[in-house]
Amino acid sequence: MRTPALYGIVAEFNHPEEVVAAARAARTRGYRFMDAYTPFPVEGLAEELGFRFNWLPAIVLAGGVVGCVGGFALQYYASVISYPLNIGGRPNNSWPAFIPVTFELTILVAALFAALGMLALNRLPMPHHPLFNEPRFALASRNRFFICIEARDPRFDPDAVHDLLEGLSPIGVYEIEQSR
Amino acid sequence: MVEEVSPSDPGGAPLIAANYTYSSITDRIASIVLTRPTTLGWLAGFALSCLLLITLLGAVSYLLLRGVGIWGVNIPIAWGFAIVNFVWWIGIGHAGTLISSILLLLRQQWRTSINRFAEAMTLFAVACAGLFPLLHLGRPWFFYWLVPYPNTMGLWPQFRSPLVWDVFAVGTYLTVSFVFWFVGLIPDLATLRDRATHRWPKIVYGILAMGWRGSAIHWRRYESAYLLLAGLATPLVVSVHTVVSFDFSVGIVPGWHSTIFPPYFVAGAIYSGFAMVATLAIPIRAVYHLQDFITMRHLQNMAKIMLATGMIVAYGYMMELFMAWFSGSLYEAYTMKNRMTGPYAILYWGLILTNILIPQALWFRRVRASVPALFAISLSVNIGMWLERFIIVVTSLHRDFMPSVWRMYSPTIWDWATFAGSIGLFFFLLFLFIRFLPMISISEMRQILPGSHVRSES
């Protein structure tokens, strides 16, 4: 019988503090490829796992700039270049009248960049993931807190990881197969 | 069974009844969607809203066949019910995003159990609102002419017109509200996917959840995205009703041409939005036994916001009267006099009664603590805000500068059918939402449990 490749080893915890402590312990042991899975955002956990720079605000700013400049350019092009129309003797580039649409498009594009940027950075949608092979993992969206040390970590050694995770008094430790 | 975190009283009136845990919150809210049998009440309500929806389809079909002549609109009252209903619905649609974004930025934790539901209400109300100006176009099948796109006619929308601003404001509001709502739903869809036992719910919720697995790094970006969306939606929600008020205030019609319109419209929108949230939340929390999640504190806070925004609206009415006198304009003065003593006077005084006088009862603690009284007041405000828009649209138009063009407006059966039908559409969508999606944000409710915050170590 062939043993399937290992994706990683997971430990299950009851409290958010425990998973933060586990992440810190794994990090001091030198593990770098790991992630934690929680039913709600746990403060500081991403940083313990080595999350360094959040690109999202920059992406949203870029979206806002695109919407703002693009929105005004659209109206300028339509009213000044493509089809100048004299409305009550106002100048073709009657910019105060273009502010509402410029503003709305700024918000629109920035908001779309925020949502789609978040999904793209998180590599979602991703309908399948090795973690879903473990039935206990369904509780990560209910009441349990998981940490996973991944097999691709250069320091990964199944026995050492088992020892480390078991030592943190988890509810359980499970091996996650790469795929079925 | 392993011991779980149980919440202690955080001090003050509770946001959630005691003794809830991460798992019991999850199971409680998810069970409404996944395991509870469909109730007879739900079926009856759904059937009724389907009936009204069919009325809408009938009224719209006849409208497409015959044109806007079937409505009561005429010259000079070209706007009629369509615009009254548009402004009413879009106003109702303001509470959702306000609760979600402004209260999030202000760290008002009590928003948590009502925000999802209010956001859904916003979406449906804006959808109903969008229907009316489109149908009022005359040739609704050319609605896409409102969108700037290169076309063979070589034409562009008139970007100096508030009506075109409206297209962008409402379109952006609908899109951003949907994005905000859906981003908020993703973790809960994952919960439903993991909790579902049958094949089809697993597949459908699985597709919608997009493979969300609650990774801490994903949560970090998710929270950042959610906060940024809230920051973007906050000025947006203020801008939408401001632009709607420009539809009126940019026109030189007496009773419309006033700088008080934007702030007074925005306050009125929030007022009517909270009234509608209360109107819906009170029966739903009773039917689904959600008193543990939507507590008296939520209802009382909503009552206080209604009282505050209601006072701003009252100030707006008084300022309109004052400016009509102070401006010395004959036409402005006559419009106000006509509102109070003219043929539509009964509606004006009805507006003052339902929108200003009755809600004053909210000053009393005993009224705020009484669920039936709150329900009655929220209904009164819903009616009052509709009357307000009727008064603004109709009384200003029907007697403007020249008595020779003065005319009366009365809605036809098709106006009423379209209005009732839009209420049907709203409830149709709302009933589907309650049945198939978690109406309270599960992941955010878990966060208000006291054990959920990790104390930083020194």
Interface residues (C-beta under 8 A of the other chain):
Chain A: N14 H15 P16 E17 V20 A23 D35 A36 Y37 T38 P39 F40 P41 V42 E43 G44 L45 A46 L49 F51 N54 L56 P57 V60 L74 Q75 A78 S79 S82 Y83 L85 I87 R90 S94 A97 F98 P100 V101 F103 E104 L105 I107 L108 A110 A111 L112 A114 A115 G117 M118 L119 L121 N122 L124 P125 M126 P127 H128 H129 L131 F132 F137 A138 L139 A140 S141 R142 N143 I171
Chain B: V2 E3 E4 V5 T21 Y22 S23 T26 D27 P148 G154 L155 W156 P157 Q158 F159 R160 P162 V164 W165 F168 A169 G171 T172 T175 V176 V179 F180 F182 V183 P187 A190 T191 R193 D194 R195 G206 I207 M210 G211 W212 R213 G214 S215 A216 I217 H218 W219 R220 R221 Y222 E223 S224 A225 L228 L229 L232 A233 P235 L236 S239 V243 F246 S443 E444 R446 Q447 G451 S452 H453 V454 R455 S456
